[in-house]
């Protein structure tokens, strides 16, 4: 990956992390964090969560859940 691609991917992830607050209720966010093994008391939970999306392209369930969250 080139530096421009890496920067674009990082910006996309940061954008998605910011949108989590406006699109989900606190209870929905907490449920997603638990489902995706993100510590509830940790720092930068939104970025940790976003970084877990699309990590297993060979697991169709994981891909489907990632797509539903992004959509």
PyMOL Python script that loads the backbone (N, CA, C, O; Angstrom):
from pymol import cmd

cmd.read_pdbstr("""\
ATOM      1  N   UNK A   1       0.824  -1.180   0.000  1.00  0.00           N
ATOM      2  CA  UNK A   1       0.000   0.000   0.000  1.00  0.00           C
ATOM      3  C   UNK A   1       0.868   1.243   0.000  1.00  0.00           C
ATOM      4  O   UNK A   1       1.878   1.311   0.701  1.00  0.00           O
ATOM      5  N   UNK A   2       0.474   2.206  -0.777  1.00  0.00           N
ATOM      6  CA  UNK A   2       1.219   3.455  -0.796  1.00  0.00           C
ATOM      7  C   UNK A   2       0.801   4.318   0.392  1.00  0.00           C
ATOM      8  O   UNK A   2      -0.206   4.053   1.048  1.00  0.00           O
ATOM      9  N   UNK A   3       1.586   5.341   0.649  1.00  0.00           N
ATOM     10  CA  UNK A   3       1.274   6.231   1.771  1.00  0.00           C
ATOM     11  C   UNK A   3      -0.075   6.903   1.595  1.00  0.00           C
ATOM     12  O   UNK A   3      -0.806   7.091   2.567  1.00  0.00           O
ATOM     13  N   UNK A   4      -0.418   7.274   0.346  1.00  0.00           N
ATOM     14  CA  UNK A   4      -1.718   7.902   0.102  1.00  0.00           C
ATOM     15  C   UNK A   4      -2.855   6.951   0.415  1.00  0.00           C
ATOM     16  O   UNK A   4      -3.866   7.358   0.987  1.00  0.00           O
ATOM     17  N   UNK A   5      -2.702   5.686   0.045  1.00  0.00           N
ATOM     18  CA  UNK A   5      -3.737   4.693   0.339  1.00  0.00           C
ATOM     19  C   UNK A   5      -3.888   4.471   1.833  1.00  0.00           C
ATOM     20  O   UNK A   5      -5.003   4.344   2.338  1.00  0.00           O
ATOM     21  N   UNK A   6      -2.787   4.426   2.528  1.00  0.00           N
ATOM     22  CA  UNK A   6      -2.816   4.227   3.975  1.00  0.00           C
ATOM     23  C   UNK A   6      -3.501   5.416   4.650  1.00  0.00           C
ATOM     24  O   UNK A   6      -4.319   5.236   5.552  1.00  0.00           O
ATOM     25  N   UNK A   7      -3.162   6.639   4.207  1.00  0.00           N
ATOM     26  CA  UNK A   7      -3.798   7.823   4.770  1.00  0.00           C
ATOM     27  C   UNK A   7      -5.291   7.840   4.495  1.00  0.00           C
ATOM     28  O   UNK A   7      -6.082   8.186   5.372  1.00  0.00           O
ATOM     29  N   UNK A   8      -5.677   7.470   3.290  1.00  0.00           N
ATOM     30  CA  UNK A   8      -7.095   7.450   2.927  1.00  0.00           C
ATOM     31  C   UNK A   8      -7.854   6.427   3.759  1.00  0.00           C
ATOM     32  O   UNK A   8      -8.971   6.694   4.203  1.00  0.00           O
ATOM     33  N   UNK A   9      -7.263   5.266   3.971  1.00  0.00           N
ATOM     34  CA  UNK A   9      -7.892   4.237   4.795  1.00  0.00           C
ATOM     35  C   UNK A   9      -8.031   4.707   6.239  1.00  0.00           C
ATOM     36  O   UNK A   9      -9.066   4.483   6.867  1.00  0.00           O
ATOM     37  N   UNK A  10      -7.009   5.349   6.764  1.00  0.00           N
ATOM     38  CA  UNK A  10      -7.063   5.864   8.133  1.00  0.00           C
ATOM     39  C   UNK A  10      -8.158   6.933   8.260  1.00  0.00           C
ATOM     40  O   UNK A  10      -8.900   6.944   9.241  1.00  0.00           O
ATOM     41  N   UNK A  11      -8.258   7.825   7.277  1.00  0.00           N
ATOM     42  CA  UNK A  11      -9.314   8.849   7.302  1.00  0.00           C
ATOM     43  C   UNK A  11     -10.695   8.216   7.241  1.00  0.00           C
ATOM     44  O   UNK A  11     -11.613   8.660   7.931  1.00  0.00           O
ATOM     45  N   UNK A  12     -10.848   7.188   6.424  1.00  0.00           N
ATOM     46  CA  UNK A  12     -12.131   6.496   6.316  1.00  0.00           C
ATOM     47  C   UNK A  12     -12.514   5.856   7.647  1.00  0.00           C
ATOM     48  O   UNK A  12     -13.671   5.933   8.062  1.00  0.00           O
ATOM     49  N   UNK A  13     -11.564   5.233   8.309  1.00  0.00           N
ATOM     50  CA  UNK A  13     -11.839   4.614   9.604  1.00  0.00           C
ATOM     51  C   UNK A  13     -12.180   5.662  10.657  1.00  0.00           C
ATOM     52  O   UNK A  13     -13.082   5.453  11.468  1.00  0.00           O
ATOM     53  N   UNK A  14     -11.472   6.783  10.654  1.00  0.00           N
ATOM     54  CA  UNK A  14     -11.764   7.850  11.612  1.00  0.00           C
ATOM     55  C   UNK A  14     -13.149   8.441  11.363  1.00  0.00           C
ATOM     56  O   UNK A  14     -13.870   8.754  12.310  1.00  0.00           O
ATOM     57  N   UNK A  15     -13.518   8.594  10.104  1.00  0.00           N
ATOM     58  CA  UNK A  15     -14.844   9.103   9.758  1.00  0.00           C
ATOM     59  C   UNK A  15     -15.921   8.154  10.277  1.00  0.00           C
ATOM     60  O   UNK A  15     -16.900   8.592  10.881  1.00  0.00           O
ATOM     61  N   UNK A  16     -15.739   6.859  10.040  1.00  0.00           N
ATOM     62  CA  UNK A  16     -16.706   5.866  10.505  1.00  0.00           C
ATOM     63  C   UNK A  16     -16.792   5.875  12.030  1.00  0.00           C
ATOM     64  O   UNK A  16     -17.884   5.774  12.590  1.00  0.00           O
ATOM     65  N   UNK A  17     -15.663   5.994  12.696  1.00  0.00           N
ATOM     66  CA  UNK A  17     -15.657   6.022  14.162  1.00  0.00           C
ATOM     67  C   UNK A  17     -16.436   7.231  14.685  1.00  0.00           C
ATOM     68  O   UNK A  17     -17.154   7.119  15.678  1.00  0.00           O
ATOM     69  N   UNK A  18     -16.300   8.384  14.026  1.00  0.00           N
ATOM     70  CA  UNK A  18     -17.054   9.571  14.448  1.00  0.00           C
ATOM     71  C   UNK A  18     -18.548   9.387  14.221  1.00  0.00           C
ATOM     72  O   UNK A  18     -19.354   9.885  15.008  1.00  0.00           O
ATOM     73  N   UNK A  19     -18.928   8.691  13.173  1.00  0.00           N
ATOM     74  CA  UNK A  19     -20.338   8.492  12.855  1.00  0.00           C
ATOM     75  C   UNK A  19     -21.024   7.518  13.807  1.00  0.00           C
ATOM     76  O   UNK A  19     -22.252   7.509  13.893  1.00  0.00           O
ATOM     77  N   UNK A  20     -20.275   6.718  14.507  1.00  0.00           N
ATOM     78  CA  UNK A  20     -20.865   5.747  15.428  1.00  0.00           C
ATOM     79  C   UNK A  20     -21.693   6.469  16.493  1.00  0.00           C
ATOM     80  O   UNK A  20     -22.781   6.010  16.840  1.00  0.00           O
ATOM     81  N   UNK A  21     -21.197   7.582  17.011  1.00  0.00           N
ATOM     82  CA  UNK A  21     -21.929   8.319  18.041  1.00  0.00           C
ATOM     83  C   UNK A  21     -23.255   8.855  17.526  1.00  0.00           C
ATOM     84  O   UNK A  21     -24.251   8.841  18.250  1.00  0.00           O
ATOM     85  N   UNK A  22     -23.278   9.323  16.296  1.00  0.00           N
ATOM     86  CA  UNK A  22     -24.502   9.937  15.785  1.00  0.00           C
ATOM     87  C   UNK A  22     -25.503   8.916  15.270  1.00  0.00           C
ATOM     88  O   UNK A  22     -26.692   9.222  15.171  1.00  0.00           O
ATOM     89  N   UNK A  23     -25.062   7.732  14.945  1.00  0.00           N
ATOM     90  CA  UNK A  23     -25.948   6.723  14.349  1.00  0.00           C
ATOM     91  C   UNK A  23     -26.474   5.686  15.333  1.00  0.00           C
ATOM     92  O   UNK A  23     -27.502   5.056  15.086  1.00  0.00           O
ATOM     93  N   UNK A  24     -25.769   5.507  16.448  1.00  0.00           N
ATOM     94  CA  UNK A  24     -26.145   4.461  17.392  1.00  0.00           C
ATOM     95  C   UNK A  24     -26.422   5.042  18.774  1.00  0.00           C
ATOM     96  O   UNK A  24     -25.808   6.027  19.185  1.00  0.00           O
ATOM     97  N   UNK A  25     -27.345   4.424  19.472  1.00  0.00           N
ATOM     98  CA  UNK A  25     -27.596   4.818  20.853  1.00  0.00           C
ATOM     99  C   UNK A  25     -26.469   4.268  21.731  1.00  0.00           C
ATOM    100  O   UNK A  25     -25.759   3.353  21.315  1.00  0.00           O
ATOM    101  N   UNK A  26     -26.297   4.812  22.936  1.00  0.00           N
ATOM    102  CA  UNK A  26     -25.259   4.274  23.828  1.00  0.00           C
ATOM    103  C   UNK A  26     -25.427   2.773  24.080  1.00  0.00           C
ATOM    104  O   UNK A  26     -24.439   2.041  24.148  1.00  0.00           O
ATOM    105  N   UNK A  27     -26.667   2.318  24.218  1.00  0.00           N
ATOM    106  CA  UNK A  27     -26.895   0.884  24.456  1.00  0.00           C
ATOM    107  C   UNK A  27     -26.488   0.055  23.243  1.00  0.00           C
ATOM    108  O   UNK A  27     -25.894  -1.012  23.398  1.00  0.00           O
ATOM    109  N   UNK A  28     -26.800   0.534  22.031  1.00  0.00           N
ATOM    110  CA  UNK A  28     -26.412  -0.184  20.811  1.00  0.00           C
ATOM    111  C   UNK A  28     -24.896  -0.242  20.670  1.00  0.00           C
ATOM    112  O   UNK A  28     -24.340  -1.270  20.284  1.00  0.00           O
ATOM    113  N   UNK A  29     -24.231   0.869  20.984  1.00  0.00           N
ATOM    114  CA  UNK A  29     -22.761   0.889  20.923  1.00  0.00           C
ATOM    115  C   UNK A  29     -22.176  -0.119  21.897  1.00  0.00           C
ATOM    116  O   UNK A  29     -21.263  -0.869  21.550  1.00  0.00           O
ATOM    117  N   UNK A  30     -22.699  -0.138  23.113  1.00  0.00           N
ATOM    118  CA  UNK A  30     -22.196  -1.064  24.130  1.00  0.00           C
ATOM    119  C   UNK A  30     -22.369  -2.513  23.679  1.00  0.00           C
ATOM    120  O   UNK A  30     -21.473  -3.335  23.870  1.00  0.00           O
ATOM    121  N   UNK A  31     -23.513  -2.825  23.086  1.00  0.00           N
ATOM    122  CA  UNK A  31     -23.754  -4.184  22.592  1.00  0.00           C
ATOM    123  C   UNK A  31     -22.777  -4.554  21.489  1.00  0.00           C
ATOM    124  O   UNK A  31     -22.270  -5.675  21.458  1.00  0.00           O
ATOM    125  N   UNK A  32     -22.509  -3.618  20.579  1.00  0.00           N
ATOM    126  CA  UNK A  32     -21.542  -3.885  19.511  1.00  0.00           C
ATOM    127  C   UNK A  32     -20.145  -4.092  20.075  1.00  0.00           C
ATOM    128  O   UNK A  32     -19.424  -4.992  19.645  1.00  0.00           O
ATOM    129  N   UNK A  33     -19.761  -3.256  21.043  1.00  0.00           N
ATOM    130  CA  UNK A  33     -18.431  -3.402  21.648  1.00  0.00           C
ATOM    131  C   UNK A  33     -18.277  -4.774  22.291  1.00  0.00           C
ATOM    132  O   UNK A  33     -17.238  -5.418  22.146  1.00  0.00           O
ATOM    133  N   UNK A  34     -19.306  -5.220  23.000  1.00  0.00           N
ATOM    134  CA  UNK A  34     -19.234  -6.538  23.640  1.00  0.00           C
ATOM    135  C   UNK A  34     -19.156  -7.639  22.582  1.00  0.00           C
ATOM    136  O   UNK A  34     -18.375  -8.580  22.724  1.00  0.00           O
ATOM    137  N   UNK A  35     -19.948  -7.527  21.540  1.00  0.00           N
ATOM    138  CA  UNK A  35     -19.972  -8.540  20.486  1.00  0.00           C
ATOM    139  C   UNK A  35     -18.627  -8.632  19.770  1.00  0.00           C
ATOM    140  O   UNK A  35     -18.200  -9.724  19.393  1.00  0.00           O
ATOM    141  N   UNK A  36     -17.962  -7.502  19.581  1.00  0.00           N
ATOM    142  CA  UNK A  36     -16.706  -7.463  18.838  1.00  0.00           C
ATOM    143  C   UNK A  36     -15.487  -7.442  19.765  1.00  0.00           C
ATOM    144  O   UNK A  36     -14.380  -7.143  19.318  1.00  0.00           O
ATOM    145  N   UNK A  37     -15.676  -7.753  21.035  1.00  0.00           N
ATOM    146  CA  UNK A  37     -14.571  -7.850  22.019  1.00  0.00           C
ATOM    147  C   UNK A  37     -13.772  -6.560  22.154  1.00  0.00           C
ATOM    148  O   UNK A  37     -12.541  -6.582  22.147  1.00  0.00           O
ATOM    149  N   UNK A  38     -14.469  -5.442  22.275  1.00  0.00           N
ATOM    150  CA  UNK A  38     -13.824  -4.153  22.532  1.00  0.00           C
ATOM    151  C   UNK A  38     -14.090  -3.822  23.987  1.00  0.00           C
ATOM    152  O   UNK A  38     -15.247  -3.827  24.408  1.00  0.00           O
ATOM    153  N   UNK A  39     -13.046  -3.528  24.780  1.00  0.00           N
ATOM    154  CA  UNK A  39     -13.250  -3.240  26.204  1.00  0.00           C
ATOM    155  C   UNK A  39     -14.171  -2.031  26.401  1.00  0.00           C
ATOM    156  O   UNK A  39     -13.998  -0.995  25.760  1.00  0.00           O
ATOM    157  N   UNK A  40     -15.142  -2.181  27.288  1.00  0.00           N
ATOM    158  CA  UNK A  40     -16.096  -1.108  27.526  1.00  0.00           C
ATOM    159  C   UNK A  40     -15.477   0.083  28.242  1.00  0.00           C
ATOM    160  O   UNK A  40     -15.951   1.210  28.099  1.00  0.00           O
ATOM    161  N   UNK A  41     -14.429  -0.157  29.006  1.00  0.00           N
ATOM    162  CA  UNK A  41     -13.809   0.927  29.746  1.00  0.00           C
ATOM    163  C   UNK A  41     -12.529   1.430  29.083  1.00  0.00           C
ATOM    164  O   UNK A  41     -11.865   2.314  29.624  1.00  0.00           O
ATOM    165  N   UNK A  42     -12.179   0.889  27.940  1.00  0.00           N
ATOM    166  CA  UNK A  42     -10.943   1.272  27.264  1.00  0.00           C
ATOM    167  C   UNK A  42     -11.030   2.621  26.579  1.00  0.00           C
ATOM    168  O   UNK A  42     -12.114   3.163  26.364  1.00  0.00           O
ATOM    169  N   UNK A  43      -9.883   3.142  26.247  1.00  0.00           N
ATOM    170  CA  UNK A  43      -9.822   4.400  25.522  1.00  0.00           C
ATOM    171  C   UNK A  43      -9.932   4.121  24.030  1.00  0.00           C
ATOM    172  O   UNK A  43      -9.564   3.045  23.558  1.00  0.00           O
ATOM    173  N   UNK A  44     -10.429   5.076  23.313  1.00  0.00           N
ATOM    174  CA  UNK A  44     -10.582   5.003  21.858  1.00  0.00           C
ATOM    175  C   UNK A  44     -11.348   3.757  21.428  1.00  0.00           C
ATOM    176  O   UNK A  44     -10.966   3.070  20.480  1.00  0.00           O
ATOM    177  N   UNK A  45     -12.424   3.482  22.135  1.00  0.00           N
ATOM    178  CA  UNK A  45     -13.237   2.299  21.826  1.00  0.00           C
ATOM    179  C   UNK A  45     -13.746   2.310  20.399  1.00  0.00           C
ATOM    180  O   UNK A  45     -13.762   1.276  19.731  1.00  0.00           O
ATOM    181  N   UNK A  46     -14.163   3.479  19.929  1.00  0.00           N
ATOM    182  CA  UNK A  46     -14.724   3.559  18.579  1.00  0.00           C
ATOM    183  C   UNK A  46     -13.682   3.158  17.536  1.00  0.00           C
ATOM    184  O   UNK A  46     -13.993   2.412  16.607  1.00  0.00           O
ATOM    185  N   UNK A  47     -12.457   3.644  17.681  1.00  0.00           N
ATOM    186  CA  UNK A  47     -11.407   3.275  16.726  1.00  0.00           C
ATOM    187  C   UNK A  47     -11.023   1.808  16.857  1.00  0.00           C
ATOM    188  O   UNK A  47     -10.760   1.145  15.854  1.00  0.00           O
ATOM    189  N   UNK A  48     -10.989   1.300  18.075  1.00  0.00           N
ATOM    190  CA  UNK A  48     -10.697  -0.123  18.262  1.00  0.00           C
ATOM    191  C   UNK A  48     -11.750  -0.963  17.559  1.00  0.00           C
ATOM    192  O   UNK A  48     -11.433  -1.951  16.897  1.00  0.00           O
ATOM    193  N   UNK A  49     -13.010  -0.559  17.709  1.00  0.00           N
ATOM    194  CA  UNK A  49     -14.102  -1.276  17.074  1.00  0.00           C
ATOM    195  C   UNK A  49     -13.983  -1.231  15.554  1.00  0.00           C
ATOM    196  O   UNK A  49     -14.084  -2.262  14.889  1.00  0.00           O
ATOM    197  N   UNK A  50     -13.768  -0.039  15.004  1.00  0.00           N
ATOM    198  CA  UNK A  50     -13.670   0.122  13.552  1.00  0.00           C
ATOM    199  C   UNK A  50     -12.496  -0.681  13.000  1.00  0.00           C
ATOM    200  O   UNK A  50     -12.588  -1.237  11.906  1.00  0.00           O
ATOM    201  N   UNK A  51     -11.403  -0.745  13.739  1.00  0.00           N
ATOM    202  CA  UNK A  51     -10.244  -1.501  13.265  1.00  0.00           C
ATOM    203  C   UNK A  51     -10.495  -3.009  13.233  1.00  0.00           C
ATOM    204  O   UNK A  51      -9.763  -3.734  12.559  1.00  0.00           O
ATOM    205  N   UNK A  52     -11.497  -3.487  13.934  1.00  0.00           N
ATOM    206  CA  UNK A  52     -11.820  -4.915  13.917  1.00  0.00           C
ATOM    207  C   UNK A  52     -12.696  -5.304  12.735  1.00  0.00           C
ATOM    208  O   UNK A  52     -12.823  -6.485  12.413  1.00  0.00           O
ATOM    209  N   UNK A  53     -13.305  -4.302  12.083  1.00  0.00           N
ATOM    210  CA  UNK A  53     -14.140  -4.590  10.916  1.00  0.00           C
ATOM    211  C   UNK A  53     -13.260  -5.056   9.755  1.00  0.00           C
ATOM    212  O   UNK A  53     -12.133  -4.589   9.593  1.00  0.00           O
ATOM    213  N   UNK A  54     -13.772  -5.957   8.972  1.00  0.00           N
ATOM    214  CA  UNK A  54     -13.137  -6.459   7.752  1.00  0.00           C
ATOM    215  C   UNK A  54     -11.795  -7.140   8.014  1.00  0.00           C
ATOM    216  O   UNK A  54     -10.955  -7.189   7.115  1.00  0.00           O
ATOM    217  N   UNK A  55     -11.569  -7.666   9.217  1.00  0.00           N
ATOM    218  CA  UNK A  55     -10.271  -8.283   9.500  1.00  0.00           C
ATOM    219  C   UNK A  55     -10.187  -9.732   9.047  1.00  0.00           C
ATOM    220  O   UNK A  55      -9.086 -10.275   8.958  1.00  0.00           O
ATOM    221  N   UNK A  56     -11.315 -10.380   8.758  1.00  0.00           N
ATOM    222  CA  UNK A  56     -11.299 -11.778   8.328  1.00  0.00           C
ATOM    223  C   UNK A  56     -12.111 -11.935   7.041  1.00  0.00           C
ATOM    224  O   UNK A  56     -13.294 -12.271   7.091  1.00  0.00           O
ATOM    225  N   UNK A  57     -11.481 -11.693   5.890  1.00  0.00           N
ATOM    226  CA  UNK A  57     -12.230 -11.725   4.624  1.00  0.00           C
ATOM    227  C   UNK A  57     -12.686 -13.128   4.214  1.00  0.00           C
ATOM    228  O   UNK A  57     -13.483 -13.266   3.286  1.00  0.00           O
ATOM    229  N   UNK A  58     -12.199 -14.158   4.884  1.00  0.00           N
ATOM    230  CA  UNK A  58     -12.575 -15.526   4.528  1.00  0.00           C
ATOM    231  C   UNK A  58     -13.750 -16.046   5.335  1.00  0.00           C
ATOM    232  O   UNK A  58     -14.274 -17.121   5.045  1.00  0.00           O
ATOM    233  N   UNK A  59     -14.170 -15.297   6.341  1.00  0.00           N
ATOM    234  CA  UNK A  59     -15.319 -15.669   7.169  1.00  0.00           C
ATOM    235  C   UNK A  59     -16.530 -14.899   6.664  1.00  0.00           C
ATOM    236  O   UNK A  59     -16.628 -13.691   6.881  1.00  0.00           O
ATOM    237  N   UNK A  60     -17.448 -15.578   5.997  1.00  0.00           N
ATOM    238  CA  UNK A  60     -18.581 -14.894   5.373  1.00  0.00           C
ATOM    239  C   UNK A  60     -19.467 -14.198   6.415  1.00  0.00           C
ATOM    240  O   UNK A  60     -20.029 -13.139   6.137  1.00  0.00           O
ATOM    241  N   UNK A  61     -19.591 -14.775   7.589  1.00  0.00           N
ATOM    242  CA  UNK A  61     -20.392 -14.142   8.648  1.00  0.00           C
ATOM    243  C   UNK A  61     -19.762 -12.827   9.081  1.00  0.00           C
ATOM    244  O   UNK A  61     -20.451 -11.821   9.251  1.00  0.00           O
ATOM    245  N   UNK A  62     -18.447 -12.847   9.256  1.00  0.00           N
ATOM    246  CA  UNK A  62     -17.712 -11.639   9.656  1.00  0.00           C
ATOM    247  C   UNK A  62     -17.853 -10.549   8.584  1.00  0.00           C
ATOM    248  O   UNK A  62     -18.064  -9.380   8.906  1.00  0.00           O
ATOM    249  N   UNK A  63     -17.736 -10.934   7.334  1.00  0.00           N
ATOM    250  CA  UNK A  63     -17.873  -9.981   6.231  1.00  0.00           C
ATOM    251  C   UNK A  63     -19.277  -9.396   6.207  1.00  0.00           C
ATOM    252  O   UNK A  63     -19.444  -8.189   6.029  1.00  0.00           O
ATOM    253  N   UNK A  64     -20.278 -10.232   6.383  1.00  0.00           N
ATOM    254  CA  UNK A  64     -21.666  -9.770   6.376  1.00  0.00           C
ATOM    255  C   UNK A  64     -21.929  -8.795   7.522  1.00  0.00           C
ATOM    256  O   UNK A  64     -22.564  -7.759   7.319  1.00  0.00           O
ATOM    257  N   UNK A  65     -21.448  -9.118   8.720  1.00  0.00           N
ATOM    258  CA  UNK A  65     -21.656  -8.239   9.872  1.00  0.00           C
ATOM    259  C   UNK A  65     -20.917  -6.913   9.679  1.00  0.00           C
ATOM    260  O   UNK A  65     -21.439  -5.854  10.028  1.00  0.00           O
ATOM    261  N   UNK A  66     -19.714  -6.970   9.130  1.00  0.00           N
ATOM    262  CA  UNK A  66     -18.971  -5.734   8.863  1.00  0.00           C
ATOM    263  C   UNK A  66     -19.722  -4.862   7.869  1.00  0.00           C
ATOM    264  O   UNK A  66     -19.826  -3.650   8.055  1.00  0.00           O
ATOM    265  N   UNK A  67     -20.242  -5.470   6.824  1.00  0.00           N
ATOM    266  CA  UNK A  67     -20.969  -4.721   5.798  1.00  0.00           C
ATOM    267  C   UNK A  67     -22.234  -4.088   6.382  1.00  0.00           C
ATOM    268  O   UNK A  67     -22.564  -2.952   6.042  1.00  0.00           O
ATOM    269  N   UNK A  68     -22.935  -4.798   7.243  1.00  0.00           N
ATOM    270  CA  UNK A  68     -24.150  -4.251   7.855  1.00  0.00           C
ATOM    271  C   UNK A  68     -23.831  -3.044   8.717  1.00  0.00           C
ATOM    272  O   UNK A  68     -24.590  -2.075   8.735  1.00  0.00           O
ATOM    273  N   UNK A  69     -22.730  -3.093   9.423  1.00  0.00           N
ATOM    274  CA  UNK A  69     -22.346  -1.983  10.296  1.00  0.00           C
ATOM    275  C   UNK A  69     -21.948  -0.770   9.460  1.00  0.00           C
ATOM    276  O   UNK A  69     -22.344   0.353   9.771  1.00  0.00           O
ATOM    277  N   UNK A  70     -21.178  -0.986   8.416  1.00  0.00           N
ATOM    278  CA  UNK A  70     -20.734   0.115   7.585  1.00  0.00           C
ATOM    279  C   UNK A  70     -21.895   0.738   6.813  1.00  0.00           C
ATOM    280  O   UNK A  70     -21.950   1.953   6.625  1.00  0.00           O
ATOM    281  N   UNK A  71     -22.817  -0.107   6.372  1.00  0.00           N
ATOM    282  CA  UNK A  71     -23.975   0.403   5.610  1.00  0.00           C
ATOM    283  C   UNK A  71     -24.872   1.153   6.543  1.00  0.00           C
ATOM    284  O   UNK A  71     -25.907   1.669   6.122  1.00  0.00           O
TER     285      UNK A  71
END
""", "prot")
cmd.dss("prot")
cmd.show_as("cartoon", "prot")
cmd.util.cbc("prot")
cmd.orient("prot")
